[in-house]
Amino acid sequence: MKITTRRSLSLASVAALAIILAMGEGVGNTASAQGGCQSLMVGFDRSVEHRDLVAIIAAADRVRDSFECPASERARTVRRTALAHLVDAQRLASTGQSAARQLAILEAGTRYDRPWQLLAAIGDVKQRVTGPDGQVDYSAASRAYQEALNQINDEISTPTPPPRHEIERLRRLADQTRSLSPRFVSGEVLHTRNTRGVEVEAVTVPVQFVFDSDQMTDLGRRYAEETMRFLAQQNRPRIRLAGHTDPKGSDEYNDRLSSRRAAAMRNYLVQNGYPAEAIEVKGLGKRAPLLIENEASYSVEQIHQMRRRVEVCFKDASAGANRSESCK
């Protein structure tokens, strides 16, 4: 399995390769890498230079299992090895190998470390792999994206965060896949108000309702319960609940339905102790369609499902020129 830098490699994998190489600069020449460890690190660096994943894994295992290498060298080695799996998975993609094979390589990398880049790639590939039932495991994809965001929030794990647009992209993907899952998926990470300086203006709640009704389904009620719990942990801030529908039907019908559903969410929160005066309600119908990442990857019905939502807007969030329609 040779790691190659083909033109078809994604920007993420090229960046991962740059990180692997950069993290090796100076290794083997420091005071901390001496004796037997220095020899092991030289062997590991050589395997990285040759971009051979099998050799990288073998050399990394020797470093990781060595009592002569300090913890800092072992940690750097396993991080570089995990990222090497990402680059190799991208090589498989560039040569037309199946998504299932790519996923196997990515998940093997998590045995070494769980950098955000690797976890984000797992989320991407999981959306292209079907299980024995022929269905995509969207819940697993959402959990992978959310773990990537958690890693980004950890300044020790990720000293230099990715740019704002990448954090926003991962949040959208975590939200999208969560809303497509037929099972409950916790959104604890998505309720975090700030991710490495990227302020969260609104949280999408995938509350599901009975068709043509403002009555929540059982799954929808679980998401409402979770939202109440997270808002309570944030001392019940002032919020706006904005209801949204899919594009089917007239503007008048959808405006009424979205208002009723946002009001149903408000009633649930108030009944469970949220101060009524702290909640505004707004129905936007189909007039503020959700920005969907990789929209061409989803069916029309899936897109409609994502757009049927209630957004929790934080009134104390900083105002900005790019403020969403839900929060204006």
Backbone bond lengths (Angstrom), bond angles and torsions (degrees), N, CA, C in turn:
res aa  C-N    CA-C-N  psi(-1)  N-CA   C-N-CA  omega(-1)  CA-C   N-CA-C  phi
1 M - - - 1.464 - - 1.526 109.51 -
2 K 1.298 117.31 90.93 1.454 121.49 -179.20 1.519 110.34 -86.16
3 I 1.318 116.59 133.19 1.456 121.16 176.80 1.520 107.49 -86.68
4 T 1.306 117.61 119.23 1.455 120.81 -178.31 1.517 110.13 -121.04
5 T 1.329 116.63 153.13 1.458 121.40 179.32 1.520 108.96 -102.63
6 R 1.320 116.77 69.49 1.454 121.93 178.62 1.514 109.84 -75.45
7 R 1.336 115.79 158.40 1.457 120.55 178.13 1.527 111.76 -59.74
8 S 1.337 115.99 -26.59 1.458 119.31 -175.60 1.518 113.03 -80.79
9 L 1.335 118.05 -5.51 1.458 119.02 177.18 1.518 109.66 -64.66
10 S 1.332 116.56 143.91 1.453 120.73 179.46 1.518 110.34 -71.53
11 L 1.335 115.80 161.71 1.455 120.26 176.18 1.516 111.18 -59.33
12 A 1.354 116.26 -35.11 1.465 120.05 -179.59 1.518 110.69 -63.15
13 S 1.348 117.35 -41.93 1.460 119.11 -178.05 1.517 111.33 -72.73
14 V 1.342 117.31 -35.92 1.462 119.63 176.59 1.522 109.87 -63.93
15 A 1.349 115.79 -40.82 1.462 119.75 177.17 1.524 110.62 -63.93
16 A 1.337 116.56 -39.16 1.460 120.07 178.89 1.516 110.25 -63.16
17 L 1.343 117.22 -41.14 1.458 120.34 179.21 1.526 110.33 -63.14
18 A 1.341 116.14 -40.36 1.467 119.51 178.00 1.528 110.67 -61.91
19 I 1.342 116.61 -38.98 1.459 120.38 179.01 1.520 110.32 -65.34
20 I 1.338 116.55 -43.99 1.472 120.64 179.81 1.524 110.37 -56.67
21 L 1.339 115.94 -46.72 1.454 119.97 -176.93 1.524 110.94 -70.70
22 A 1.363 116.50 -41.48 1.463 120.16 -178.75 1.517 111.77 -64.74
23 M 1.317 116.98 -37.31 1.461 120.25 -178.90 1.522 111.59 -68.74
24 G 1.326 117.04 -14.82 1.453 119.79 -179.96 1.509 113.54 -93.35
25 E 1.352 118.30 -6.21 1.457 120.40 -177.46 1.523 110.43 -63.88
26 G 1.292 115.13 125.55 1.461 119.50 177.76 1.504 114.52 85.05
27 V 1.343 118.65 -8.68 1.458 120.72 -179.67 1.520 108.58 -67.80
28 G 1.325 116.60 138.50 1.460 121.20 -179.90 1.516 111.99 93.41
29 N 1.345 117.55 -12.63 1.448 121.18 178.85 1.523 112.17 -112.15
30 T 1.318 116.87 -2.66 1.453 120.67 -177.89 1.511 110.24 -83.69
31 A 1.328 114.61 162.34 1.461 119.91 179.43 1.510 111.43 -64.56
32 S 1.366 116.27 -26.13 1.466 119.74 -176.28 1.518 112.34 -77.22
33 A 1.333 116.60 -21.92 1.467 119.46 -178.24 1.520 108.83 -105.15
34 Q 1.329 116.10 92.08 1.448 120.60 -174.78 1.513 109.70 -127.88
35 G 1.333 114.00 164.03 1.454 119.71 174.45 1.516 112.25 58.00
36 G 1.353 114.33 -130.72 1.451 120.33 -177.14 1.506 112.55 -61.69
37 C 1.323 117.22 -34.70 1.468 119.77 -179.93 1.520 110.73 -65.91
38 Q 1.321 116.91 -40.55 1.466 119.54 -179.67 1.532 110.18 -59.22
39 S 1.329 115.94 -41.96 1.461 119.73 178.59 1.524 111.13 -63.01
40 L 1.339 116.66 -41.65 1.457 120.49 179.30 1.527 111.26 -64.27
41 M 1.338 116.22 -40.05 1.463 119.74 -178.59 1.520 111.19 -69.59
42 V 1.316 117.07 -36.26 1.462 119.79 176.35 1.530 109.72 -61.34
43 G 1.342 115.65 -42.36 1.461 119.39 178.56 1.521 111.90 -64.46
44 F 1.331 115.99 -39.45 1.461 119.47 179.12 1.520 110.45 -66.37
45 D 1.348 117.08 -45.16 1.466 120.34 179.73 1.531 111.11 -59.68
46 R 1.334 115.55 -37.94 1.462 119.11 -179.66 1.534 110.49 -64.93
47 S 1.330 116.66 -39.97 1.463 119.69 179.25 1.527 111.07 -65.77
48 V 1.335 116.49 -35.05 1.464 120.08 177.25 1.521 110.33 -67.04
49 E 1.321 116.48 -42.46 1.463 120.05 178.95 1.531 111.28 -60.49
50 H 1.321 116.32 -36.66 1.469 120.39 178.99 1.528 112.49 -79.60
51 R 1.324 116.83 -11.97 1.472 123.07 175.99 1.519 111.91 56.54
52 D 1.303 114.85 45.50 1.463 122.03 179.62 1.530 107.34 -113.11
53 L 1.342 117.08 109.81 1.459 120.15 -172.29 1.526 112.33 -63.73
54 V 1.321 117.34 -38.27 1.464 119.66 179.54 1.523 110.16 -60.41
55 A 1.337 116.66 -44.25 1.458 120.66 179.35 1.529 111.08 -68.81
56 I 1.323 117.05 -37.64 1.467 120.82 178.00 1.525 110.35 -59.99
57 I 1.325 116.40 -46.05 1.463 120.87 -179.18 1.527 110.91 -61.95
58 A 1.331 116.74 -45.63 1.465 120.39 -178.99 1.525 110.81 -62.23
59 A 1.333 116.66 -43.90 1.464 120.56 -179.33 1.526 110.59 -68.80
60 A 1.332 116.62 -38.40 1.467 120.07 179.64 1.519 111.33 -64.65
61 D 1.317 116.67 -39.55 1.466 119.99 178.82 1.528 111.04 -62.31
62 R 1.324 116.50 -36.72 1.464 119.09 178.96 1.527 111.02 -67.18
63 V 1.337 116.34 -39.70 1.467 119.54 178.07 1.527 110.36 -68.02
64 R 1.314 116.02 -46.06 1.467 120.60 -176.42 1.523 111.59 -61.78
65 D 1.309 117.29 -35.91 1.460 121.16 -176.36 1.523 113.33 -89.03
66 S 1.330 116.48 0.13 1.457 120.00 -176.42 1.534 111.23 -84.90
67 F 1.338 115.55 134.41 1.463 120.08 174.26 1.523 111.03 -83.00
68 E 1.335 117.13 -10.92 1.456 120.67 -178.65 1.526 112.24 -82.92
69 C 1.323 116.93 -24.06 1.467 120.23 -178.20 1.524 110.61 -86.75
70 P 1.326 117.73 131.93 1.467 120.26 178.63 1.532 111.41 -66.56
71 A 1.316 115.33 161.20 1.469 121.05 -176.94 1.521 111.55 -57.58
72 S 1.337 117.42 -36.64 1.469 120.00 -177.69 1.521 111.37 -63.05
73 E 1.355 116.85 -39.38 1.466 120.01 179.45 1.519 110.94 -70.90
74 R 1.321 116.55 -39.20 1.463 119.10 178.92 1.526 110.45 -64.41
75 A 1.345 116.31 -41.33 1.469 119.70 -179.62 1.518 111.29 -64.34
76 R 1.340 116.34 -42.42 1.460 119.07 179.59 1.526 110.92 -66.10
77 T 1.304 116.45 -36.61 1.467 120.36 -179.70 1.522 111.69 -65.73
78 V 1.329 117.82 -45.07 1.467 118.76 -178.47 1.527 110.86 -68.90
79 R 1.341 118.12 -33.08 1.467 120.01 176.45 1.524 110.20 -63.95
80 R 1.309 116.80 -45.88 1.464 120.35 179.45 1.531 111.00 -63.73
81 T 1.314 116.78 -35.68 1.471 120.18 179.98 1.526 110.81 -68.88
82 A 1.331 117.09 -40.91 1.463 119.85 177.27 1.529 110.59 -60.42
83 L 1.333 117.00 -43.27 1.458 120.46 179.97 1.530 111.67 -68.33
84 A 1.330 116.60 -30.08 1.467 119.13 176.21 1.525 111.02 -62.61
85 H 1.327 116.81 -33.05 1.472 119.97 176.24 1.535 110.39 -65.29
86 L 1.323 117.41 -36.78 1.469 120.54 177.93 1.522 110.42 -62.60
87 V 1.324 116.92 -46.16 1.461 120.07 -179.74 1.527 110.58 -63.26
88 D 1.326 117.21 -39.46 1.458 118.90 -179.40 1.530 111.39 -68.99
89 A 1.336 117.23 -35.58 1.468 119.68 176.38 1.522 110.43 -63.15
90 Q 1.329 116.12 -37.55 1.464 119.33 177.21 1.524 110.84 -68.00
91 R 1.338 117.23 -32.88 1.465 119.59 174.60 1.516 110.31 -61.99
92 L 1.339 116.33 -42.88 1.459 120.00 177.89 1.531 110.62 -60.17
93 A 1.335 115.97 -41.63 1.469 119.66 179.59 1.526 110.60 -62.74
94 S 1.336 116.38 -40.43 1.467 119.92 -177.05 1.520 112.62 -69.24
95 T 1.332 117.13 -20.43 1.467 120.53 179.14 1.522 112.15 -102.86
96 G 1.351 116.30 11.84 1.463 120.01 173.81 1.508 115.57 81.91
97 Q 1.337 118.02 16.12 1.464 120.09 178.54 1.536 110.11 -72.68
98 S 1.305 116.53 158.34 1.465 121.29 -174.31 1.523 111.96 -67.31
99 A 1.334 114.63 154.22 1.460 120.13 176.36 1.520 111.28 -61.86
100 A 1.336 116.86 -32.44 1.468 120.06 179.35 1.523 110.70 -63.55
101 R 1.342 117.51 -40.09 1.470 120.37 177.92 1.522 110.40 -67.40
102 Q 1.324 116.52 -40.00 1.463 119.78 177.72 1.527 110.39 -61.21
103 L 1.328 116.17 -43.56 1.462 120.49 -178.96 1.527 110.92 -63.48
104 A 1.322 116.84 -38.61 1.470 119.88 179.50 1.528 110.92 -61.42
105 I 1.338 116.66 -40.42 1.468 120.40 178.64 1.529 110.20 -66.91
106 L 1.326 116.93 -45.36 1.465 120.71 -179.16 1.530 111.05 -61.01
107 E 1.324 116.36 -45.67 1.460 119.12 -178.00 1.531 111.01 -68.79
108 A 1.337 117.55 -30.30 1.461 119.82 174.49 1.530 110.30 -63.18
109 G 1.324 116.39 -33.30 1.462 120.15 179.27 1.513 113.40 -64.62
110 T 1.339 117.37 -28.34 1.469 119.93 -179.07 1.517 112.18 -69.67
111 R 1.331 118.19 -12.39 1.465 119.75 175.06 1.527 110.96 -69.49
112 Y 1.327 115.79 -17.20 1.468 120.39 179.92 1.534 110.49 -99.31
113 D 1.299 117.19 -49.90 1.462 121.11 179.71 1.526 107.69 -163.13
114 R 1.331 115.61 171.12 1.458 119.75 -176.32 1.533 110.52 -129.43
115 P 1.340 117.94 60.66 1.465 119.95 177.19 1.525 110.63 -64.24
116 W 1.317 115.72 153.85 1.465 119.42 -174.06 1.527 111.62 -61.38
117 Q 1.336 116.51 -34.50 1.466 118.89 -179.12 1.526 111.20 -61.00
118 L 1.334 116.55 -41.59 1.467 121.11 -179.81 1.529 110.56 -67.09
119 L 1.325 116.91 -42.96 1.463 121.05 -178.92 1.530 111.14 -65.75
120 A 1.334 116.61 -39.75 1.467 119.56 177.75 1.520 110.61 -63.05
121 A 1.330 116.83 -40.20 1.465 120.09 178.32 1.526 111.12 -65.26
122 I 1.334 116.93 -36.46 1.472 119.89 176.64 1.528 109.81 -61.80
123 G 1.334 117.09 -43.23 1.459 120.07 176.84 1.517 111.98 -59.24
124 D 1.336 116.79 -42.08 1.462 120.86 179.64 1.528 111.21 -62.49
125 V 1.325 115.89 -47.29 1.462 119.54 -174.21 1.528 111.06 -73.13
126 K 1.325 117.25 -34.06 1.468 119.51 179.06 1.529 111.45 -59.77
127 Q 1.311 117.35 -26.28 1.465 120.00 178.04 1.525 111.97 -74.84
128 R 1.326 117.39 -9.05 1.468 120.81 -179.90 1.523 112.24 -112.14
129 V 1.330 116.34 6.40 1.464 120.91 -179.19 1.525 108.93 -115.76
130 T 1.318 116.82 130.82 1.461 120.76 176.47 1.520 110.19 -104.76
131 G 1.332 115.72 148.44 1.453 121.47 178.76 1.521 111.55 -85.10
132 P 1.337 116.30 -173.11 1.471 120.80 179.32 1.523 112.83 -58.29
133 D 1.353 116.49 -26.11 1.462 120.09 179.66 1.528 112.26 -85.90
134 G 1.344 116.36 1.92 1.456 120.19 179.57 1.510 114.17 80.84
135 Q 1.339 117.40 7.00 1.458 121.74 -176.70 1.530 110.95 -107.01
136 V 1.324 115.32 149.74 1.466 121.46 173.53 1.525 108.64 -79.78
137 D 1.317 116.80 138.80 1.462 121.40 178.59 1.529 108.75 -88.36
138 Y 1.333 115.38 81.49 1.459 119.73 -178.19 1.520 112.28 -67.01
139 S 1.318 117.79 -29.02 1.463 119.74 178.66 1.522 110.35 -63.50
140 A 1.343 117.37 -41.99 1.463 120.94 178.48 1.522 110.96 -66.18
141 A 1.332 116.89 -37.15 1.464 120.17 177.91 1.524 110.30 -63.31
142 S 1.333 117.26 -44.76 1.456 120.53 179.65 1.523 111.46 -62.44
143 R 1.329 116.05 -41.96 1.473 118.95 179.18 1.530 110.83 -62.92
144 A 1.343 117.67 -36.73 1.463 120.49 178.68 1.524 110.60 -65.61
145 Y 1.337 117.30 -45.02 1.463 120.07 178.33 1.534 110.97 -63.23
146 Q 1.317 116.70 -40.35 1.457 119.22 -179.42 1.536 111.31 -67.43
147 E 1.324 116.69 -36.68 1.464 118.66 176.71 1.525 110.15 -66.55
148 A 1.338 117.02 -35.82 1.467 120.02 176.12 1.526 110.03 -60.45
149 L 1.328 116.88 -43.17 1.468 120.57 177.61 1.524 111.29 -64.11
150 N 1.320 116.88 -37.79 1.461 120.65 176.51 1.521 110.95 -61.52
151 Q 1.331 116.39 -42.54 1.465 120.50 179.16 1.519 110.70 -65.00
152 I 1.321 117.01 -38.51 1.465 120.45 177.53 1.524 110.53 -62.80
153 N 1.325 116.61 -37.56 1.459 120.99 -179.29 1.525 112.77 -70.96
154 D 1.314 117.07 -17.00 1.461 121.97 -179.19 1.532 108.51 -88.30
155 E 1.319 116.27 108.24 1.462 120.46 -174.84 1.524 112.46 -68.91
156 I 1.319 117.64 -21.99 1.465 119.90 176.48 1.525 109.73 -76.33
157 S 1.324 115.85 -45.95 1.466 119.97 179.34 1.520 111.53 -68.81
158 T 1.347 116.92 -37.56 1.470 121.71 -177.00 1.526 108.82 -128.68
159 P 1.339 118.30 81.69 1.469 120.47 -177.97 1.523 113.04 -58.89
160 T 1.336 115.99 -38.45 1.463 120.37 178.64 1.518 108.44 -113.19
161 P 1.341 118.25 110.34 1.470 119.54 -176.89 1.523 111.25 -73.04
162 P 1.325 116.71 159.46 1.466 119.98 174.93 1.526 109.78 -70.27
163 P 1.322 117.83 167.36 1.474 119.43 179.48 1.522 111.91 -64.61
164 R 1.314 114.26 162.67 1.464 121.76 -176.96 1.523 112.25 -53.30
165 H 1.330 116.69 -44.77 1.467 118.81 -175.46 1.522 111.46 -62.80
166 E 1.340 118.02 -30.30 1.458 120.28 179.20 1.528 110.83 -73.41
167 I 1.318 117.11 -39.81 1.468 120.41 176.34 1.526 109.90 -62.42
168 E 1.333 116.80 -43.82 1.474 120.28 178.84 1.526 111.07 -64.40
169 R 1.330 117.39 -37.74 1.464 121.11 178.69 1.528 110.51 -63.30
170 L 1.322 116.96 -44.04 1.463 120.60 -179.47 1.524 111.28 -65.62
171 R 1.322 116.90 -36.65 1.470 119.76 176.53 1.526 110.74 -63.68
172 R 1.325 116.39 -42.91 1.470 119.08 179.09 1.519 110.45 -62.19
173 L 1.323 116.72 -43.96 1.460 119.98 -179.00 1.525 111.46 -65.44
174 A 1.329 116.97 -39.54 1.470 120.00 177.82 1.518 110.52 -63.86
175 D 1.340 116.56 -40.32 1.472 121.45 178.11 1.527 110.98 -65.35
176 Q 1.342 115.79 -47.83 1.464 120.56 -176.44 1.522 111.76 -59.29
177 T 1.315 115.80 -50.35 1.464 119.38 -176.72 1.520 111.01 -68.44
178 R 1.307 116.91 -32.44 1.474 120.01 176.15 1.524 110.32 -62.86
179 S 1.327 116.47 -42.45 1.463 119.81 -177.50 1.522 112.28 -70.31
180 L 1.334 117.52 -22.62 1.467 120.87 -179.81 1.518 112.84 -88.00
181 S 1.318 117.47 -11.17 1.461 119.87 -177.81 1.524 110.56 -74.72
182 P 1.339 118.13 133.46 1.466 120.60 176.21 1.532 111.90 -76.81
183 R 1.339 115.88 -6.20 1.462 121.44 179.07 1.523 109.98 -114.17
184 F 1.314 115.71 157.24 1.460 121.01 178.53 1.520 110.19 -64.74
185 V 1.330 115.89 133.89 1.464 122.15 176.28 1.525 107.36 -128.65
186 S 1.307 116.83 119.69 1.464 120.00 179.31 1.518 110.66 -58.77
187 G 1.331 116.16 141.48 1.460 121.01 178.35 1.515 112.49 -117.49
188 E 1.325 115.96 34.04 1.465 120.04 -176.43 1.526 111.96 -54.28
189 V 1.325 116.53 -44.66 1.466 120.20 -179.05 1.521 110.58 -64.79
190 L 1.323 116.89 -36.40 1.459 121.11 -176.61 1.519 112.56 -71.97
191 H 1.324 117.17 -18.78 1.460 120.62 176.68 1.533 112.34 -87.43
192 T 1.329 116.88 -2.49 1.463 120.48 176.44 1.526 108.74 -67.04
193 R 1.307 116.59 129.74 1.464 120.52 -172.24 1.523 113.50 -75.69
194 N 1.326 117.82 -19.94 1.455 119.78 -175.62 1.532 109.19 -146.41
195 T 1.315 116.56 129.41 1.461 121.66 176.55 1.517 108.55 -118.83
196 R 1.318 116.51 98.90 1.461 123.60 178.47 1.524 111.90 49.41
197 G 1.322 115.62 48.89 1.452 120.74 176.65 1.509 114.82 89.91
198 V 1.317 118.45 -6.71 1.464 121.80 176.50 1.522 107.32 -93.57
199 E 1.328 116.19 105.29 1.463 120.58 -176.23 1.523 110.74 -74.19
200 V 1.319 115.23 138.86 1.456 121.38 177.85 1.522 108.57 -91.53
201 E 1.317 116.04 118.54 1.456 122.05 -178.06 1.523 111.63 -86.18
202 A 1.331 116.08 -36.48 1.457 120.81 -176.72 1.519 109.50 -149.56
203 V 1.324 115.31 149.31 1.460 122.40 177.84 1.523 108.39 -115.44
204 T 1.315 115.91 129.01 1.459 120.71 177.37 1.523 109.52 -83.61
205 V 1.323 116.23 127.16 1.463 121.20 177.60 1.528 107.35 -109.77
206 P 1.326 117.98 118.03 1.476 120.21 -177.65 1.530 112.20 -79.92
207 V 1.327 116.00 51.07 1.460 120.44 179.15 1.524 108.67 -66.91
208 Q 1.303 116.90 125.83 1.459 121.31 179.61 1.531 109.54 -104.14
209 F 1.326 113.95 144.56 1.460 120.93 -177.33 1.526 109.90 -123.36
210 V 1.313 115.47 156.89 1.455 121.27 172.00 1.532 107.78 -61.74
211 F 1.318 117.66 143.24 1.458 122.37 -176.49 1.533 111.02 -51.95
212 D 1.354 115.16 133.19 1.470 122.52 176.39 1.528 111.54 56.39
213 S 1.342 115.74 37.98 1.464 119.40 -174.49 1.519 109.29 -150.45
214 D 1.330 115.92 162.41 1.465 120.94 172.15 1.527 111.11 -103.69
215 Q 1.328 116.71 16.80 1.463 121.51 176.81 1.525 109.33 -87.51
216 M 1.329 116.40 124.46 1.464 120.51 -179.26 1.523 111.00 -70.48
217 T 1.331 115.70 145.07 1.464 120.13 169.66 1.529 107.88 -76.06
218 D 1.318 116.87 172.36 1.469 120.14 177.77 1.522 110.82 -60.72
219 L 1.342 116.38 -41.23 1.458 119.60 178.60 1.530 110.31 -66.86
220 G 1.317 116.36 -40.62 1.454 120.05 177.69 1.513 112.41 -59.66
221 R 1.323 116.33 -38.47 1.470 120.44 179.11 1.527 111.14 -65.66
222 R 1.323 117.20 -35.19 1.464 119.81 177.68 1.531 110.84 -63.86
223 Y 1.329 116.08 -39.14 1.465 118.71 177.81 1.531 110.80 -69.60
224 A 1.317 117.27 -35.11 1.462 119.88 176.14 1.529 110.36 -64.77
225 E 1.326 116.81 -41.44 1.467 121.12 177.85 1.528 110.84 -61.27
226 E 1.328 115.97 -44.13 1.461 119.41 -179.85 1.525 110.57 -63.61
227 T 1.334 116.55 -42.12 1.461 120.56 179.60 1.518 110.63 -61.07
228 M 1.316 117.00 -43.36 1.456 120.83 178.18 1.527 110.20 -59.08
229 R 1.308 117.29 -43.51 1.465 121.26 -177.88 1.531 110.94 -63.59
230 F 1.333 117.15 -44.92 1.454 119.60 -178.98 1.528 111.66 -67.66
231 L 1.323 117.15 -39.30 1.462 119.91 178.49 1.523 111.35 -66.12
232 A 1.325 116.22 -36.22 1.464 119.88 176.65 1.524 110.43 -63.88
233 Q 1.321 117.24 -38.41 1.465 121.14 178.30 1.528 111.30 -65.22
234 Q 1.328 116.65 -23.63 1.468 121.65 179.06 1.529 111.37 -97.53
235 N 1.339 115.39 20.26 1.477 122.35 176.80 1.522 113.20 63.70
236 R 1.333 115.73 35.38 1.471 122.38 173.42 1.532 112.15 48.78
237 P 1.336 116.67 67.36 1.473 119.54 -179.54 1.520 111.60 -68.90
238 R 1.334 115.77 165.21 1.458 120.74 173.83 1.528 108.27 -69.36
239 I 1.337 115.96 130.42 1.463 120.30 -175.12 1.521 110.63 -135.78
240 R 1.318 114.80 163.13 1.464 122.44 167.48 1.519 107.12 -121.07
241 L 1.319 117.06 132.69 1.457 122.37 174.73 1.525 107.63 -100.48
242 A 1.328 115.76 115.86 1.459 121.19 -178.49 1.526 108.95 -109.48
243 G 1.325 115.99 120.05 1.458 121.00 178.91 1.513 111.30 -90.27
244 H 1.333 116.32 143.26 1.463 122.53 -179.63 1.524 109.61 -135.53
245 T 1.315 116.42 149.86 1.470 121.85 178.65 1.524 109.25 -123.85
246 D 1.333 115.11 173.76 1.466 119.40 170.76 1.535 107.66 -80.26
247 P 1.331 118.67 174.61 1.469 120.43 -173.96 1.520 115.37 -79.06
248 K 1.331 118.06 -3.70 1.465 119.54 -178.39 1.524 110.08 -71.84
249 G 1.317 116.98 139.15 1.456 120.88 178.16 1.519 112.58 95.27
250 S 1.320 115.63 172.12 1.467 121.28 -177.04 1.529 110.92 -78.11
251 D 1.327 115.43 162.36 1.468 120.22 176.25 1.524 110.38 -59.97
252 E 1.313 116.35 -43.37 1.466 119.99 -177.00 1.530 111.08 -62.15
253 Y 1.336 116.03 -45.61 1.462 120.24 -179.75 1.528 110.53 -62.72
254 N 1.329 116.98 -47.02 1.457 120.75 -176.63 1.521 112.43 -68.69
255 D 1.329 117.42 -34.79 1.463 119.40 176.25 1.524 110.97 -62.13
256 R 1.329 116.06 -43.32 1.472 119.58 179.56 1.524 110.77 -65.72
257 L 1.341 116.34 -45.34 1.462 120.08 -177.32 1.526 111.00 -64.28
258 S 1.328 117.16 -43.24 1.467 119.47 -178.99 1.526 110.98 -65.98
259 S 1.330 117.26 -35.73 1.469 120.29 177.05 1.526 110.85 -66.02
260 R 1.327 116.46 -42.14 1.474 120.23 179.31 1.530 110.95 -63.60
261 R 1.310 116.58 -39.78 1.464 119.44 -178.25 1.522 111.49 -72.21
262 A 1.318 117.59 -38.76 1.465 119.61 175.13 1.526 109.78 -63.76
263 A 1.337 116.65 -39.45 1.466 120.43 178.07 1.530 111.35 -65.49
264 A 1.331 116.82 -36.29 1.467 120.36 177.35 1.527 110.38 -62.48
265 M 1.319 116.54 -39.91 1.465 120.63 177.15 1.533 109.98 -65.69
266 R 1.334 116.55 -41.65 1.470 119.99 177.90 1.527 110.17 -61.47
267 N 1.323 117.09 -45.33 1.462 120.40 -179.40 1.525 111.25 -60.09
268 Y 1.338 115.30 -39.45 1.467 118.56 179.01 1.528 110.21 -62.37
269 L 1.328 117.00 -45.87 1.466 120.23 -178.63 1.529 111.15 -63.95
270 V 1.326 116.31 -44.52 1.473 120.21 -178.99 1.527 110.47 -63.28
271 Q 1.332 116.69 -41.94 1.469 120.17 179.24 1.522 111.95 -62.35
272 N 1.326 116.17 -21.93 1.457 120.35 -179.19 1.532 112.46 -105.37
273 G 1.329 115.96 21.55 1.459 120.08 169.42 1.509 116.77 102.90
274 Y 1.332 118.46 1.32 1.471 119.37 179.23 1.524 108.83 -77.32
275 P 1.321 118.75 135.53 1.470 119.66 179.78 1.523 112.24 -65.04
276 A 1.317 116.36 124.47 1.459 121.00 -174.96 1.526 111.87 -59.93
277 E 1.332 116.11 -35.52 1.469 119.51 -177.08 1.532 112.25 -70.13
278 A 1.332 117.90 -11.06 1.468 121.42 -179.16 1.525 112.45 -92.68
279 I 1.345 116.58 3.01 1.463 119.44 -175.36 1.527 110.80 -123.66
280 E 1.317 116.62 123.58 1.459 122.73 169.04 1.530 108.28 -100.72
281 V 1.317 115.97 157.15 1.460 121.28 179.37 1.520 109.33 -128.49
282 K 1.321 116.12 137.60 1.458 120.80 -179.87 1.523 108.99 -143.70
283 G 1.329 116.65 132.10 1.460 121.02 176.65 1.516 109.94 -107.49
284 L 1.320 116.58 118.48 1.463 120.69 -178.02 1.523 112.93 -106.70
285 G 1.325 117.03 -0.93 1.458 119.50 178.08 1.510 112.10 54.28
286 K 1.342 115.17 -128.26 1.463 120.64 179.74 1.527 111.91 -104.33
287 R 1.356 116.22 12.81 1.463 120.32 -171.84 1.528 114.10 -82.28
288 A 1.336 118.46 -8.41 1.467 121.47 179.11 1.517 108.82 -132.59
289 P 1.348 116.72 70.45 1.467 119.39 -176.17 1.524 111.80 -61.23
290 L 1.308 114.45 146.04 1.459 121.86 -178.58 1.525 110.51 -67.11
291 L 1.334 115.79 137.73 1.457 120.73 171.89 1.531 107.54 -75.44
292 I 1.331 116.91 116.54 1.461 121.54 -173.89 1.521 109.81 -109.20
293 E 1.316 115.19 127.58 1.461 121.25 177.54 1.535 108.89 -76.68
294 N 1.331 116.65 133.52 1.476 121.86 178.82 1.535 111.45 55.32
295 E 1.305 116.06 48.36 1.468 120.69 -173.73 1.525 112.69 -55.79
296 A 1.327 117.66 -34.40 1.466 120.87 -177.87 1.531 112.60 -65.28
297 S 1.335 117.12 -13.37 1.467 120.72 -178.70 1.525 112.70 -81.55
298 Y 1.331 117.58 -7.97 1.456 120.98 -173.26 1.524 111.03 -116.40
299 S 1.329 114.92 155.26 1.461 120.31 175.85 1.527 109.79 -76.16
300 V 1.320 115.56 165.63 1.470 120.12 178.67 1.526 110.14 -60.05
301 E 1.330 117.56 -42.83 1.462 120.19 -178.85 1.525 111.47 -66.02
302 Q 1.323 117.48 -36.59 1.462 119.99 177.11 1.527 110.97 -64.72
303 I 1.319 116.36 -40.40 1.467 120.28 177.88 1.520 110.00 -63.13
304 H 1.330 116.79 -42.00 1.463 119.96 177.24 1.525 110.79 -61.64
305 Q 1.333 116.36 -40.48 1.463 120.15 -179.79 1.530 111.03 -63.13
306 M 1.326 117.26 -40.92 1.466 120.18 178.15 1.528 111.41 -63.30
307 R 1.314 115.57 -35.77 1.468 119.24 -174.42 1.519 113.18 -80.10
308 R 1.331 116.73 -16.14 1.473 119.52 174.25 1.524 107.21 -83.37
309 R 1.312 116.94 102.06 1.454 119.92 -170.40 1.517 111.01 -157.24
310 V 1.318 115.04 166.68 1.465 122.70 168.42 1.520 106.70 -120.29
311 E 1.314 116.99 131.21 1.465 120.85 177.73 1.515 110.04 -106.41
312 V 1.320 115.52 135.46 1.466 121.70 174.78 1.517 107.48 -96.97
313 C 1.335 116.47 110.70 1.455 122.18 179.83 1.521 109.04 -96.92
314 F 1.312 117.15 130.24 1.454 121.44 178.85 1.526 108.81 -88.11
315 K 1.318 116.02 116.97 1.460 120.66 -175.75 1.521 112.89 -68.36
316 D 1.342 116.73 -21.48 1.457 119.38 -179.47 1.523 112.27 -91.12
317 A 1.334 117.79 4.62 1.466 120.42 178.13 1.521 109.12 -69.35
318 S 1.319 116.35 149.09 1.459 120.70 -178.73 1.524 109.86 -63.66
319 A 1.319 116.27 134.04 1.463 120.80 177.34 1.518 109.63 -73.14
320 G 1.301 117.03 146.86 1.455 121.03 -179.40 1.515 111.23 -152.71
321 A 1.342 115.36 164.35 1.467 119.96 -177.41 1.522 110.96 -65.15
322 N 1.316 116.24 -27.53 1.464 119.61 -176.54 1.529 112.24 -97.81
323 R 1.304 117.15 22.16 1.459 120.35 -177.61 1.529 109.75 -60.60
324 S 1.332 115.50 140.18 1.456 120.04 -177.55 1.526 110.55 -70.36
325 E 1.348 114.41 158.87 1.454 119.73 179.83 1.528 110.92 -61.10
326 S 1.332 117.53 -32.71 1.451 121.26 -179.77 1.516 112.24 -61.20
327 C 1.321 117.21 -31.47 1.464 121.52 -170.67 1.518 113.68 -104.10
328 K 1.331 117.68 -2.36 1.473 119.66 -179.02 1.521 110.26 -71.25
